[in-house]
C-alpha cells in the first residue's frame, strides 16, 4: 500500500494527496480528477491521475520527513 503523490506546481516539491492505494490498483483505476490542499505552499491544487504516482510505504518515510523539514 502506498500514498498517491503529486508535484506542487508552485514549488516543485512532491506532496502527498492523502489517498492510499496500491500501485497495481492505481494503474487499473479509471482516469480521475481531484483536489488537494498543499502543505508546502498552502494553495489548493487540482490534478489528474496521469500527473500522480504511488509512493510505496517503504519509500514514504524519508520523503515525508523531508517535507516536514521544509514546513
N, CA, C, O and CB atoms as a CASP TS submission, in Angstrom:
PFRMAT TS
TARGET T0000
AUTHOR 0000-0000-0000
METHOD Language model
MODEL 1
PARENT N/A
ATOM      1  N   UNK     1       0.856  -1.176   0.000  1.00  0.00           N
ATOM      2  CA  UNK     1       0.000   0.000   0.000  1.00  0.00           C
ATOM      3  C   UNK     1       0.896   1.232   0.000  1.00  0.00           C
ATOM      4  O   UNK     1       1.948   1.245   0.639  1.00  0.00           O
ATOM      5  CB  UNK     1      -0.971   0.002   1.229  1.00  0.00           C
ATOM      6  N   UNK     2       0.478   2.247  -0.709  1.00  0.00           N
ATOM      7  CA  UNK     2       1.252   3.479  -0.779  1.00  0.00           C
ATOM      8  C   UNK     2       0.337   4.688  -0.767  1.00  0.00           C
ATOM      9  O   UNK     2      -0.881   4.561  -0.637  1.00  0.00           O
ATOM     10  CB  UNK     2       2.128   3.493  -2.028  1.00  0.00           C
ATOM     11  N   UNK     3       0.926   5.846  -0.903  1.00  0.00           N
ATOM     12  CA  UNK     3       0.188   7.109  -0.920  1.00  0.00           C
ATOM     13  C   UNK     3       0.351   7.738  -2.300  1.00  0.00           C
ATOM     14  O   UNK     3       1.456   7.789  -2.839  1.00  0.00           O
ATOM     15  CB  UNK     3       0.689   8.081   0.206  1.00  0.00           C
ATOM     16  N   UNK     4      -0.753   8.215  -2.866  1.00  0.00           N
ATOM     17  CA  UNK     4      -0.687   8.894  -4.148  1.00  0.00           C
ATOM     18  C   UNK     4      -0.059  10.267  -3.918  1.00  0.00           C
ATOM     19  O   UNK     4      -0.457  11.017  -3.027  1.00  0.00           O
ATOM     20  CB  UNK     4      -2.104   9.016  -4.805  1.00  0.00           C
ATOM     21  N   UNK     5       0.928  10.565  -4.747  1.00  0.00           N
ATOM     22  CA  UNK     5       1.695  11.803  -4.639  1.00  0.00           C
ATOM     23  C   UNK     5       1.518  12.634  -5.911  1.00  0.00           C
ATOM     24  O   UNK     5       1.263  12.102  -6.991  1.00  0.00           O
ATOM     25  CB  UNK     5       3.195  11.499  -4.388  1.00  0.00           C
ATOM     26  N   UNK     6       1.661  13.944  -5.755  1.00  0.00           N
ATOM     27  CA  UNK     6       1.716  14.853  -6.904  1.00  0.00           C
ATOM     28  C   UNK     6       2.856  15.844  -6.662  1.00  0.00           C
ATOM     29  O   UNK     6       3.430  15.886  -5.574  1.00  0.00           O
ATOM     30  CB  UNK     6       0.340  15.604  -7.115  1.00  0.00           C
ATOM     31  N   UNK     7       3.167  16.616  -7.654  1.00  0.00           N
ATOM     32  CA  UNK     7       4.202  17.651  -7.527  1.00  0.00           C
ATOM     33  C   UNK     7       3.513  19.007  -7.426  1.00  0.00           C
ATOM     34  O   UNK     7       2.649  19.334  -8.240  1.00  0.00           O
ATOM     35  CB  UNK     7       5.203  17.618  -8.742  1.00  0.00           C
ATOM     36  N   UNK     8       3.896  19.781  -6.438  1.00  0.00           N
ATOM     37  CA  UNK     8       3.351  21.136  -6.276  1.00  0.00           C
ATOM     38  C   UNK     8       3.788  21.961  -7.483  1.00  0.00           C
ATOM     39  O   UNK     8       4.985  22.097  -7.735  1.00  0.00           O
ATOM     40  CB  UNK     8       3.836  21.802  -4.924  1.00  0.00           C
ATOM     41  N   UNK     9       2.831  22.516  -8.235  1.00  0.00           N
ATOM     42  CA  UNK     9       3.208  23.296  -9.414  1.00  0.00           C
ATOM     43  C   UNK     9       3.897  24.613  -9.083  1.00  0.00           C
ATOM     44  O   UNK     9       4.563  25.185  -9.945  1.00  0.00           O
ATOM     45  CB  UNK     9       1.994  23.574 -10.240  1.00  0.00           C
ATOM     46  N   UNK    10       3.757  25.101  -7.874  1.00  0.00           N
ATOM     47  CA  UNK    10       4.393  26.367  -7.482  1.00  0.00           C
ATOM     48  C   UNK    10       5.821  26.169  -7.004  1.00  0.00           C
ATOM     49  O   UNK    10       6.698  26.974  -7.318  1.00  0.00           O
ATOM     50  CB  UNK    10       3.584  27.045  -6.390  1.00  0.00           C
ATOM     51  N   UNK    11       6.068  25.085  -6.233  1.00  0.00           N
ATOM     52  CA  UNK    11       7.384  24.894  -5.622  1.00  0.00           C
ATOM     53  C   UNK    11       8.180  23.737  -6.212  1.00  0.00           C
ATOM     54  O   UNK    11       9.401  23.682  -6.065  1.00  0.00           O
ATOM     55  CB  UNK    11       7.223  24.676  -4.156  1.00  0.00           C
ATOM     56  N   UNK    12       7.490  22.809  -6.880  1.00  0.00           N
ATOM     57  CA  UNK    12       8.165  21.636  -7.425  1.00  0.00           C
ATOM     58  C   UNK    12       8.365  20.521  -6.416  1.00  0.00           C
ATOM     59  O   UNK    12       8.937  19.485  -6.754  1.00  0.00           O
ATOM     60  CB  UNK    12       9.485  22.033  -7.978  1.00  0.00           C
ATOM     61  N   UNK    13       7.905  20.708  -5.183  1.00  0.00           N
ATOM     62  CA  UNK    13       8.048  19.672  -4.165  1.00  0.00           C
ATOM     63  C   UNK    13       7.013  18.574  -4.353  1.00  0.00           C
ATOM     64  O   UNK    13       5.889  18.835  -4.782  1.00  0.00           O
ATOM     65  CB  UNK    13       7.925  20.277  -2.768  1.00  0.00           C
ATOM     66  N   UNK    14       7.399  17.343  -4.029  1.00  0.00           N
ATOM     67  CA  UNK    14       6.462  16.221  -4.034  1.00  0.00           C
ATOM     68  C   UNK    14       5.580  16.334  -2.800  1.00  0.00           C
ATOM     69  O   UNK    14       6.079  16.562  -1.698  1.00  0.00           O
ATOM     70  CB  UNK    14       7.213  14.845  -4.067  1.00  0.00           C
ATOM     71  N   UNK    15       4.266  16.175  -2.978  1.00  0.00           N
ATOM     72  CA  UNK    15       3.354  16.277  -1.840  1.00  0.00           C
ATOM     73  C   UNK    15       2.382  15.100  -1.838  1.00  0.00           C
ATOM     74  O   UNK    15       1.966  14.638  -2.901  1.00  0.00           O
ATOM     75  CB  UNK    15       2.581  17.616  -1.877  1.00  0.00           C
ATOM     76  N   UNK    16       2.017  14.612  -0.647  1.00  0.00           N
ATOM     77  CA  UNK    16       1.047  13.517  -0.553  1.00  0.00           C
ATOM     78  C   UNK    16      -0.370  14.063  -0.735  1.00  0.00           C
ATOM     79  O   UNK    16      -0.689  15.166  -0.289  1.00  0.00           O
ATOM     80  CB  UNK    16       1.177  12.779   0.811  1.00  0.00           C
ATOM     81  N   UNK    17      -1.213  13.265  -1.400  1.00  0.00           N
ATOM     82  CA  UNK    17      -2.602  13.671  -1.609  1.00  0.00           C
ATOM     83  C   UNK    17      -3.501  13.209  -0.468  1.00  0.00           C
ATOM     84  O   UNK    17      -4.633  13.675  -0.337  1.00  0.00           O
ATOM     85  CB  UNK    17      -3.118  13.120  -2.931  1.00  0.00           C
ATOM     86  N   UNK    18      -2.998  12.294   0.354  1.00  0.00           N
ATOM     87  CA  UNK    18      -3.816  11.724   1.420  1.00  0.00           C
ATOM     88  C   UNK    18      -4.595  10.499   0.979  1.00  0.00           C
ATOM     89  O   UNK    18      -5.301   9.893   1.785  1.00  0.00           O
ATOM     90  CB  UNK    18      -4.767  12.757   1.938  1.00  0.00           C
ATOM     91  N   UNK    19      -4.479  10.124  -0.295  1.00  0.00           N
ATOM     92  CA  UNK    19      -5.169   8.949  -0.816  1.00  0.00           C
ATOM     93  C   UNK    19      -4.215   7.765  -0.768  1.00  0.00           C
ATOM     94  O   UNK    19      -3.124   7.819  -1.337  1.00  0.00           O
ATOM     95  CB  UNK    19      -5.685   9.191  -2.266  1.00  0.00           C
ATOM     96  N   UNK    20      -4.621   6.697  -0.093  1.00  0.00           N
ATOM     97  CA  UNK    20      -3.801   5.484  -0.022  1.00  0.00           C
ATOM     98  C   UNK    20      -4.313   4.470  -1.026  1.00  0.00           C
ATOM     99  O   UNK    20      -5.517   4.238  -1.138  1.00  0.00           O
ATOM    100  CB  UNK    20      -3.811   4.884   1.407  1.00  0.00           C
ATOM    101  N   UNK    21      -3.373   3.862  -1.764  1.00  0.00           N
ATOM    102  CA  UNK    21      -3.747   2.896  -2.793  1.00  0.00           C
ATOM    103  C   UNK    21      -2.504   2.119  -3.201  1.00  0.00           C
ATOM    104  O   UNK    21      -1.398   2.659  -3.176  1.00  0.00           O
ATOM    105  CB  UNK    21      -4.394   3.601  -4.025  1.00  0.00           C
ATOM    106  N   UNK    22      -2.672   0.891  -3.565  1.00  0.00           N
ATOM    107  CA  UNK    22      -1.570   0.090  -4.076  1.00  0.00           C
ATOM    108  C   UNK    22      -1.231   0.500  -5.504  1.00  0.00           C
ATOM    109  O   UNK    22      -2.088   1.018  -6.220  1.00  0.00           O
ATOM    110  CB  UNK    22      -1.917  -1.403  -4.016  1.00  0.00           C
ATOM    111  N   UNK    23      -0.007   0.275  -5.916  1.00  0.00           N
ATOM    112  CA  UNK    23       0.432   0.652  -7.268  1.00  0.00           C
ATOM    113  C   UNK    23      -0.398  -0.016  -8.347  1.00  0.00           C
ATOM    114  O   UNK    23      -0.793   0.634  -9.315  1.00  0.00           O
ATOM    115  CB  UNK    23       1.893   0.298  -7.464  1.00  0.00           C
ATOM    116  N   UNK    24      -0.669  -1.311  -8.193  1.00  0.00           N
ATOM    117  CA  UNK    24      -1.435  -2.020  -9.217  1.00  0.00           C
ATOM    118  C   UNK    24      -2.874  -1.511  -9.273  1.00  0.00           C
ATOM    119  O   UNK    24      -3.442  -1.398 -10.359  1.00  0.00           O
ATOM    120  CB  UNK    24      -1.419  -3.533  -8.947  1.00  0.00           C
ATOM    121  N   UNK    25      -3.475  -1.200  -8.117  1.00  0.00           N
ATOM    122  CA  UNK    25      -4.831  -0.639  -8.107  1.00  0.00           C
ATOM    123  C   UNK    25      -4.853   0.736  -8.778  1.00  0.00           C
ATOM    124  O   UNK    25      -5.789   1.064  -9.507  1.00  0.00           O
ATOM    125  CB  UNK    25      -5.361  -0.533  -6.659  1.00  0.00           C
ATOM    126  N   UNK    26      -3.822   1.529  -8.525  1.00  0.00           N
ATOM    127  CA  UNK    26      -3.747   2.876  -9.119  1.00  0.00           C
ATOM    128  C   UNK    26      -3.657   2.778 -10.639  1.00  0.00           C
ATOM    129  O   UNK    26      -4.304   3.545 -11.353  1.00  0.00           O
ATOM    130  CB  UNK    26      -2.527   3.658  -8.559  1.00  0.00           C
ATOM    131  N   UNK    27      -2.858   1.838 -11.131  1.00  0.00           N
ATOM    132  CA  UNK    27      -2.691   1.681 -12.577  1.00  0.00           C
ATOM    133  C   UNK    27      -3.981   1.219 -13.246  1.00  0.00           C
ATOM    134  O   UNK    27      -4.225   1.537 -14.409  1.00  0.00           O
ATOM    135  CB  UNK    27      -1.570   0.689 -12.874  1.00  0.00           C
ATOM    136  N   UNK    28      -4.810   0.468 -12.516  1.00  0.00           N
ATOM    137  CA  UNK    28      -6.077  -0.021 -13.067  1.00  0.00           C
ATOM    138  C   UNK    28      -7.230   0.960 -12.865  1.00  0.00           C
ATOM    139  O   UNK    28      -8.296   0.785 -13.455  1.00  0.00           O
ATOM    140  CB  UNK    28      -6.431  -1.350 -12.435  1.00  0.00           C
ATOM    141  N   UNK    29      -7.036   1.970 -12.056  1.00  0.00           N
ATOM    142  CA  UNK    29      -8.111   2.917 -11.750  1.00  0.00           C
ATOM    143  C   UNK    29      -8.475   3.736 -12.989  1.00  0.00           C
ATOM    144  O   UNK    29      -7.619   4.022 -13.826  1.00  0.00           O
ATOM    145  CB  UNK    29      -7.694   3.854 -10.595  1.00  0.00           C
ATOM    146  N   UNK    30      -9.747   4.108 -13.098  1.00  0.00           N
ATOM    147  CA  UNK    30     -10.129   4.978 -14.213  1.00  0.00           C
ATOM    148  C   UNK    30      -9.496   6.358 -14.040  1.00  0.00           C
ATOM    149  O   UNK    30      -9.089   6.740 -12.943  1.00  0.00           O
ATOM    150  CB  UNK    30     -11.674   5.100 -14.312  1.00  0.00           C
ATOM    151  N   UNK    31      -9.425   7.079 -15.126  1.00  0.00           N
ATOM    152  CA  UNK    31      -8.884   8.443 -15.062  1.00  0.00           C
ATOM    153  C   UNK    31      -9.773   9.242 -14.118  1.00  0.00           C
ATOM    154  O   UNK    31     -10.999   9.200 -14.220  1.00  0.00           O
ATOM    155  CB  UNK    31      -8.817   9.117 -16.495  1.00  0.00           C
ATOM    156  N   UNK    32      -9.152   9.963 -13.207  1.00  0.00           N
ATOM    157  CA  UNK    32      -9.939  10.786 -12.293  1.00  0.00           C
ATOM    158  C   UNK    32      -9.256  12.115 -12.047  1.00  0.00           C
ATOM    159  O   UNK    32      -8.071  12.295 -12.331  1.00  0.00           O
ATOM    160  CB  UNK    32     -10.166  10.059 -10.970  1.00  0.00           C
ATOM    161  N   UNK    33     -10.032  13.033 -11.514  1.00  0.00           N
ATOM    162  CA  UNK    33      -9.606  14.396 -11.233  1.00  0.00           C
ATOM    163  C   UNK    33      -9.838  14.627  -9.741  1.00  0.00           C
ATOM    164  O   UNK    33     -10.850  14.183  -9.199  1.00  0.00           O
ATOM    165  CB  UNK    33     -10.387  15.454 -12.120  1.00  0.00           C
ATOM    166  N   UNK    34      -8.925  15.307  -9.080  1.00  0.00           N
ATOM    167  CA  UNK    34      -9.085  15.566  -7.642  1.00  0.00           C
ATOM    168  C   UNK    34      -8.418  16.888  -7.282  1.00  0.00           C
ATOM    169  O   UNK    34      -7.746  17.520  -8.098  1.00  0.00           O
ATOM    170  CB  UNK    34      -8.483  14.407  -6.797  1.00  0.00           C
ATOM    171  N   UNK    35      -8.629  17.277  -6.038  1.00  0.00           N
ATOM    172  CA  UNK    35      -8.004  18.493  -5.484  1.00  0.00           C
ATOM    173  C   UNK    35      -7.326  18.122  -4.171  1.00  0.00           C
ATOM    174  O   UNK    35      -7.748  17.201  -3.472  1.00  0.00           O
ATOM    175  CB  UNK    35      -9.065  19.644  -5.264  1.00  0.00           C
ATOM    176  N   UNK    36      -6.272  18.856  -3.856  1.00  0.00           N
ATOM    177  CA  UNK    36      -5.584  18.635  -2.590  1.00  0.00           C
ATOM    178  C   UNK    36      -5.063  19.973  -2.080  1.00  0.00           C
ATOM    179  O   UNK    36      -4.620  20.817  -2.859  1.00  0.00           O
ATOM    180  CB  UNK    36      -4.421  17.606  -2.751  1.00  0.00           C
ATOM    181  N   UNK    37      -5.120  20.156  -0.779  1.00  0.00           N
ATOM    182  CA  UNK    37      -4.541  21.346  -0.136  1.00  0.00           C
ATOM    183  C   UNK    37      -3.053  21.077   0.044  1.00  0.00           C
ATOM    184  O   UNK    37      -2.675  20.100   0.691  1.00  0.00           O
ATOM    185  CB  UNK    37      -5.242  21.670   1.255  1.00  0.00           C
ATOM    186  N   UNK    38      -2.225  21.913  -0.507  1.00  0.00           N
ATOM    187  CA  UNK    38      -0.775  21.715  -0.476  1.00  0.00           C
ATOM    188  C   UNK    38      -0.196  22.136   0.873  1.00  0.00           C
ATOM    189  O   UNK    38      -0.401  23.268   1.313  1.00  0.00           O
ATOM    190  CB  UNK    38      -0.102  22.505  -1.609  1.00  0.00           C
ATOM    191  N   UNK    39       0.531  21.223   1.533  1.00  0.00           N
ATOM    192  CA  UNK    39       1.154  21.573   2.804  1.00  0.00           C
ATOM    193  C   UNK    39       2.401  22.448   2.642  1.00  0.00           C
ATOM    194  O   UNK    39       2.901  22.997   3.623  1.00  0.00           O
ATOM    195  CB  UNK    39       1.515  20.316   3.549  1.00  0.00           C
ATOM    196  N   UNK    40       2.899  22.579   1.422  1.00  0.00           N
ATOM    197  CA  UNK    40       4.107  23.370   1.183  1.00  0.00           C
ATOM    198  C   UNK    40       3.770  24.830   0.894  1.00  0.00           C
ATOM    199  O   UNK    40       4.287  25.731   1.554  1.00  0.00           O
ATOM    200  CB  UNK    40       4.905  22.779   0.020  1.00  0.00           C
ATOM    201  N   UNK    41       2.895  25.066  -0.102  1.00  0.00           N
ATOM    202  CA  UNK    41       2.596  26.454  -0.481  1.00  0.00           C
ATOM    203  C   UNK    41       1.250  26.949   0.057  1.00  0.00           C
ATOM    204  O   UNK    41       0.952  28.141  -0.019  1.00  0.00           O
ATOM    205  CB  UNK    41       2.609  26.585  -1.990  1.00  0.00           C
ATOM    206  N   UNK    42       0.442  26.042   0.597  1.00  0.00           N
ATOM    207  CA  UNK    42      -0.827  26.430   1.195  1.00  0.00           C
ATOM    208  C   UNK    42      -1.986  26.597   0.223  1.00  0.00           C
ATOM    209  O   UNK    42      -3.102  26.891   0.650  1.00  0.00           O
ATOM    210  CB  UNK    42      -0.644  27.684   1.922  1.00  0.00           C
ATOM    211  N   UNK    43      -1.753  26.419  -1.053  1.00  0.00           N
ATOM    212  CA  UNK    43      -2.815  26.564  -2.046  1.00  0.00           C
ATOM    213  C   UNK    43      -3.465  25.222  -2.353  1.00  0.00           C
ATOM    214  O   UNK    43      -2.904  24.161  -2.074  1.00  0.00           O
ATOM    215  CB  UNK    43      -2.265  27.185  -3.330  1.00  0.00           C
ATOM    216  N   UNK    44      -4.652  25.292  -2.929  1.00  0.00           N
ATOM    217  CA  UNK    44      -5.325  24.080  -3.384  1.00  0.00           C
ATOM    218  C   UNK    44      -4.882  23.796  -4.815  1.00  0.00           C
ATOM    219  O   UNK    44      -4.903  24.682  -5.669  1.00  0.00           O
ATOM    220  CB  UNK    44      -6.882  24.224  -3.294  1.00  0.00           C
ATOM    221  N   UNK    45      -4.481  22.550  -5.068  1.00  0.00           N
ATOM    222  CA  UNK    45      -4.045  22.143  -6.402  1.00  0.00           C
ATOM    223  C   UNK    45      -5.040  21.156  -6.989  1.00  0.00           C
ATOM    224  O   UNK    45      -5.487  20.237  -6.302  1.00  0.00           O
ATOM    225  CB  UNK    45      -2.632  21.525  -6.355  1.00  0.00           C
ATOM    226  N   UNK    46      -5.382  21.339  -8.240  1.00  0.00           N
ATOM    227  CA  UNK    46      -6.208  20.403  -8.978  1.00  0.00           C
ATOM    228  C   UNK    46      -5.263  19.503  -9.759  1.00  0.00           C
ATOM    229  O   UNK    46      -4.259  19.966 -10.301  1.00  0.00           O
ATOM    230  CB  UNK    46      -7.226  21.140  -9.924  1.00  0.00           C
ATOM    231  N   UNK    47      -5.589  18.211  -9.815  1.00  0.00           N
ATOM    232  CA  UNK    47      -4.706  17.284 -10.509  1.00  0.00           C
ATOM    233  C   UNK    47      -5.484  16.119 -11.107  1.00  0.00           C
ATOM    234  O   UNK    47      -6.569  15.764 -10.647  1.00  0.00           O
ATOM    235  CB  UNK    47      -3.636  16.766  -9.560  1.00  0.00           C
ATOM    236  N   UNK    48      -4.897  15.541 -12.142  1.00  0.00           N
ATOM    237  CA  UNK    48      -5.427  14.348 -12.791  1.00  0.00           C
ATOM    238  C   UNK    48      -4.547  13.165 -12.415  1.00  0.00           C
ATOM    239  O   UNK    48      -3.376  13.337 -12.077  1.00  0.00           O
ATOM    240  CB  UNK    48      -5.495  14.525 -14.340  1.00  0.00           C
ATOM    241  N   UNK    49      -5.111  11.972 -12.474  1.00  0.00           N
ATOM    242  CA  UNK    49      -4.367  10.761 -12.123  1.00  0.00           C
ATOM    243  C   UNK    49      -3.096  10.619 -12.967  1.00  0.00           C
ATOM    244  O   UNK    49      -2.085  10.110 -12.485  1.00  0.00           O
ATOM    245  CB  UNK    49      -5.256   9.525 -12.302  1.00  0.00           C
ATOM    246  N   UNK    50      -3.148  11.067 -14.222  1.00  0.00           N
ATOM    247  CA  UNK    50      -1.960  10.944 -15.092  1.00  0.00           C
ATOM    248  C   UNK    50      -0.770  11.749 -14.567  1.00  0.00           C
ATOM    249  O   UNK    50       0.369  11.486 -14.952  1.00  0.00           O
ATOM    250  CB  UNK    50      -2.300  11.406 -16.512  1.00  0.00           C
ATOM    251  N   UNK    51      -1.022  12.725 -13.693  1.00  0.00           N
ATOM    252  CA  UNK    51       0.033  13.571 -13.141  1.00  0.00           C
ATOM    253  C   UNK    51       0.534  13.084 -11.783  1.00  0.00           C
ATOM    254  O   UNK    51       1.382  13.722 -11.159  1.00  0.00           O
ATOM    255  CB  UNK    51      -0.464  14.990 -13.016  1.00  0.00           C
ATOM    256  N   UNK    52       0.002  11.952 -11.332  1.00  0.00           N
ATOM    257  CA  UNK    52       0.316  11.451  -9.989  1.00  0.00           C
ATOM    258  C   UNK    52       1.056  10.117 -10.052  1.00  0.00           C
ATOM    259  O   UNK    52       1.141   9.488 -11.106  1.00  0.00           O
ATOM    260  CB  UNK    52      -0.968  11.298  -9.164  1.00  0.00           C
ATOM    261  N   UNK    53       1.584   9.700  -8.911  1.00  0.00           N
ATOM    262  CA  UNK    53       2.245   8.409  -8.788  1.00  0.00           C
ATOM    263  C   UNK    53       2.037   7.901  -7.371  1.00  0.00           C
ATOM    264  O   UNK    53       1.633   8.642  -6.475  1.00  0.00           O
ATOM    265  CB  UNK    53       3.763   8.511  -9.131  1.00  0.00           C
ATOM    266  N   UNK    54       2.326   6.605  -7.192  1.00  0.00           N
ATOM    267  CA  UNK    54       2.193   5.997  -5.870  1.00  0.00           C
ATOM    268  C   UNK    54       3.562   5.901  -5.227  1.00  0.00           C
ATOM    269  O   UNK    54       4.503   5.376  -5.822  1.00  0.00           O
ATOM    270  CB  UNK    54       1.531   4.598  -5.958  1.00  0.00           C
ATOM    271  N   UNK    55       3.666   6.405  -4.029  1.00  0.00           N
ATOM    272  CA  UNK    55       4.887   6.298  -3.231  1.00  0.00           C
ATOM    273  C   UNK    55       4.648   5.161  -2.242  1.00  0.00           C
ATOM    274  O   UNK    55       3.806   5.278  -1.352  1.00  0.00           O
ATOM    275  CB  UNK    55       5.242   7.668  -2.490  1.00  0.00           C
ATOM    276  N   UNK    56       5.387   4.062  -2.394  1.00  0.00           N
ATOM    277  CA  UNK    56       5.225   2.909  -1.511  1.00  0.00           C
ATOM    278  C   UNK    56       5.572   3.264  -0.081  1.00  0.00           C
ATOM    279  O   UNK    56       6.384   4.155   0.167  1.00  0.00           O
ATOM    280  CB  UNK    56       6.089   1.748  -1.981  1.00  0.00           C
ATOM    281  N   UNK    57       4.957   2.571   0.855  1.00  0.00           N
ATOM    282  CA  UNK    57       5.166   2.825   2.283  1.00  0.00           C
ATOM    283  C   UNK    57       6.649   2.743   2.637  1.00  0.00           C
ATOM    284  O   UNK    57       7.137   3.545   3.433  1.00  0.00           O
ATOM    285  CB  UNK    57       4.363   1.822   3.131  1.00  0.00           C
ATOM    286  N   UNK    58       7.366   1.790   2.058  1.00  0.00           N
ATOM    287  CA  UNK    58       8.789   1.630   2.371  1.00  0.00           C
ATOM    288  C   UNK    58       9.591   2.865   1.988  1.00  0.00           C
ATOM    289  O   UNK    58      10.587   3.184   2.637  1.00  0.00           O
ATOM    290  CB  UNK    58       9.353   0.407   1.656  1.00  0.00           C
ATOM    291  N   UNK    59       9.167   3.561   0.944  1.00  0.00           N
ATOM    292  CA  UNK    59       9.895   4.744   0.472  1.00  0.00           C
ATOM    293  C   UNK    59       9.322   6.046   1.014  1.00  0.00           C
ATOM    294  O   UNK    59       9.905   7.108   0.798  1.00  0.00           O
ATOM    295  CB  UNK    59       9.887   4.784  -1.037  1.00  0.00           C
ATOM    296  N   UNK    60       8.199   5.987   1.711  1.00  0.00           N
ATOM    297  CA  UNK    60       7.477   7.190   2.105  1.00  0.00           C
ATOM    298  C   UNK    60       8.113   7.926   3.277  1.00  0.00           C
ATOM    299  O   UNK    60       8.145   9.156   3.266  1.00  0.00           O
ATOM    300  CB  UNK    60       6.071   6.837   2.449  1.00  0.00           C
ATOM    301  N   UNK    61       8.605   7.239   4.261  1.00  0.00           N
ATOM    302  CA  UNK    61       9.085   7.894   5.482  1.00  0.00           C
ATOM    303  C   UNK    61      10.147   8.965   5.227  1.00  0.00           C
ATOM    304  O   UNK    61      10.005  10.070   5.752  1.00  0.00           O
ATOM    305  CB  UNK    61       9.643   6.861   6.420  1.00  0.00           C
ATOM    306  N   UNK    62      11.200   8.702   4.453  1.00  0.00           N
ATOM    307  CA  UNK    62      12.198   9.755   4.232  1.00  0.00           C
ATOM    308  C   UNK    62      11.627  10.968   3.509  1.00  0.00           C
ATOM    309  O   UNK    62      11.993  12.098   3.832  1.00  0.00           O
ATOM    310  CB  UNK    62      13.359   9.205   3.441  1.00  0.00           C
ATOM    311  N   UNK    63      10.737  10.761   2.535  1.00  0.00           N
ATOM    312  CA  UNK    63      10.159  11.882   1.797  1.00  0.00           C
ATOM    313  C   UNK    63       9.273  12.712   2.707  1.00  0.00           C
ATOM    314  O   UNK    63       9.308  13.941   2.651  1.00  0.00           O
ATOM    315  CB  UNK    63       9.359  11.382   0.586  1.00  0.00           C
ATOM    316  N   UNK    64       8.471  12.052   3.552  1.00  0.00           N
ATOM    317  CA  UNK    64       7.600  12.805   4.449  1.00  0.00           C
ATOM    318  C   UNK    64       8.424  13.565   5.471  1.00  0.00           C
ATOM    319  O   UNK    64       8.060  14.680   5.845  1.00  0.00           O
ATOM    320  CB  UNK    64       6.609  11.873   5.153  1.00  0.00           C
ATOM    321  N   UNK    65       9.523  12.991   5.932  1.00  0.00           N
ATOM    322  CA  UNK    65      10.391  13.700   6.867  1.00  0.00           C
ATOM    323  C   UNK    65      10.971  14.930   6.192  1.00  0.00           C
ATOM    324  O   UNK    65      11.023  16.003   6.793  1.00  0.00           O
ATOM    325  CB  UNK    65      11.519  12.780   7.381  1.00  0.00           C
ATOM    326  N   UNK    66      11.410  14.781   4.944  1.00  0.00           N
ATOM    327  CA  UNK    66      11.968  15.923   4.217  1.00  0.00           C
ATOM    328  C   UNK    66      10.900  16.996   4.015  1.00  0.00           C
ATOM    329  O   UNK    66      11.200  18.189   4.079  1.00  0.00           O
ATOM    330  CB  UNK    66      12.543  15.473   2.854  1.00  0.00           C
ATOM    331  N   UNK    67       9.660  16.582   3.773  1.00  0.00           N
ATOM    332  CA  UNK    67       8.569  17.544   3.606  1.00  0.00           C
ATOM    333  C   UNK    67       8.335  18.294   4.900  1.00  0.00           C
ATOM    334  O   UNK    67       8.195  19.517   4.891  1.00  0.00           O
ATOM    335  CB  UNK    67       7.277  16.840   3.158  1.00  0.00           C
ATOM    336  N   UNK    68       8.291  17.571   6.024  1.00  0.00           N
ATOM    337  CA  UNK    68       8.036  18.244   7.297  1.00  0.00           C
ATOM    338  C   UNK    68       9.182  19.178   7.673  1.00  0.00           C
ATOM    339  O   UNK    68       8.965  20.168   8.372  1.00  0.00           O
ATOM    340  CB  UNK    68       7.818  17.215   8.405  1.00  0.00           C
ATOM    341  N   UNK    69      10.397  18.875   7.219  1.00  0.00           N
ATOM    342  CA  UNK    69      11.526  19.769   7.480  1.00  0.00           C
ATOM    343  C   UNK    69      11.390  21.088   6.745  1.00  0.00           C
ATOM    344  O   UNK    69      11.917  22.106   7.192  1.00  0.00           O
ATOM    345  CB  UNK    69      12.825  19.100   7.088  1.00  0.00           C
ATOM    346  N   UNK    70      10.676  21.078   5.602  1.00  0.00           N
ATOM    347  CA  UNK    70      10.511  22.298   4.800  1.00  0.00           C
ATOM    348  C   UNK    70       9.402  23.187   5.316  1.00  0.00           C
ATOM    349  O   UNK    70       9.355  24.372   4.987  1.00  0.00           O
ATOM    350  CB  UNK    70      10.234  21.943   3.362  1.00  0.00           C
ATOM    351  N   UNK    71       8.507  22.632   6.121  1.00  0.00           N
ATOM    352  CA  UNK    71       7.342  23.410   6.581  1.00  0.00           C
ATOM    353  C   UNK    71       7.678  24.349   7.698  1.00  0.00           C
ATOM    354  O   UNK    71       6.804  25.065   8.187  1.00  0.00           O
ATOM    355  CB  UNK    71       6.244  22.496   7.028  1.00  0.00           C
TER
END
